Amino acid sequence: MGSSKIKQTSTFFGIWAVRAAFLLAILGWGVGFYGPPIYLAEVAQRTNWPLSLISLAVTLHFLVGTLVILNLPCLYARVGLPATTVCGAVITAIGVVGWASAQQPWHLFLAGTLTGLGWVTMGAVAVNTIVATWYHKRRPSALSKAYNGASVGGVIFSPLWVALIGILGFTGAASIVGVTVIIIVLLLARYVFTKTPANIGQAPDGNSSGATTVRQHATQSSQTLPGAALWRNWAFITLSAGMAIGLFAQIGLLAHLFNIFSPLIGAQQMGWLMGLGTACAIGGRTIAARAVQRLGNRRAVAAGGYVVQALGTATLLLSGADNVWLLTLGIMLFGSGIGNATSIPPLVAQSDFASEDVPRVVALTVAIAQGTYAFAPAFFGLLQSNAPGHSGAGQDMFFATAMGIQILAAAAYLAYRGPHTMSDLQRS
């Protein structure tokens, strides 16, 4: 009996938890983040409803998700992460079929509500919670690997949606994807998410002494912030502001880059460049994870990512219509920070707050960010269409505004200097 137990727990199960979180991120972002632009195009083509009406359903999709994000820590405490995630997958699948079969505008808004409520249970808070259960000292590297699933979700699902819709139609594609998501999430919940270090006799990080040191240091270095005290805390204010405005610029750019440059260089070439930008996000996450381990200051790493994105935006502004090399460089620089916008803030929360507050801080910052960036596509669209002067003035203002917001996001992260950094955690 004893030897059997040792055999079962000799391999650190956290490795499988990271892999499961990676797969969950592929599904969550593939259906809930990269899917809506395709849903919008398909609904518009099928119904001829005003684009503004369908866009409003997409905005609703992102806004209602904030309600679930805010309550995810409570849901995890009451019904558990496995049950919450499975319910979210089912609701998402029903909602996607609703997008495909909507016959009236109110059907569309109901579908947007369902997908918005469901996909966030497979998003940033879920990934962070899964990884945080198993990793403390090695969390930066583990989170980086898990969050790469978000980028891979874009690489896989964007062409997959198009191919499936072409073969099966939108309703058929939505049904196949929905059923597949439910089955995979059920399996992950049954065989991975139900396990914790405590119930299988393992310690976080696979090393009890190292994990305990990190946990104790974080608890001693920070006081808990119950109730409204968190909202008055400068560390929380700067973290949530940096994440929200940074993602606002990022989502605004992503929503319009294809429309801006595809008429100039061709849709197929621009599609490849957008894919290249998504691939650069994976490399950017890897570099950032190593920088966190070596430099220690997580806020500095986050700010550096936005400075690089701002350089990329400036390059896009200068690229014009005929310089494909500058355009490629700009998209690569901008793309390198796409993943870090969601993976670095939970790491900042781990270093700046008491361990008891981290789940709440992560949920609140993600909710604030999603509620903010939901309006980014509309804002940047109005910026282009209402710019005065010559025909290129709208695009100039578009990129200049995005660059200014990115610099502001970097400044927000640097506006707080905490009493402890990752270097402290490692030295302890």
Secondary structure by P-SEA (a helix, b strand, c coil): caaaaaaaacccaaaaaaaaaaaaaaaaaacccccaaaaaaaaaaaccccaaaaaaaaaaaaaaaaaaaaaaaaaaaaccaaaaaaaaaaaaaaaaaaaaccccaaaaaaaaaaaaaccccccaaaaaaaaaaccccaaaaaaaaaaaaaaaaaaccaaaaaaaaacccaaaaaaaaaaaaaaaaaaaaacccccccccccccccccaaaaaaaaaaaaaabbbbccccccccaaaaaaaaaaaaaaaaaaaaaacccccccccccaaaaaaaaaaaaaaaaaaaaaaaaaaaacccaaaaaaaaaaaaaaaaaaaaacccccaaaaaaaaaaaacccccccaaaaaaaaacccccaaaaaaaaaaaaaaaaccaaaaaaaaaaaacccccaaaaaaaaaaaaaaaaaaaaaaacccccccaaaaaac
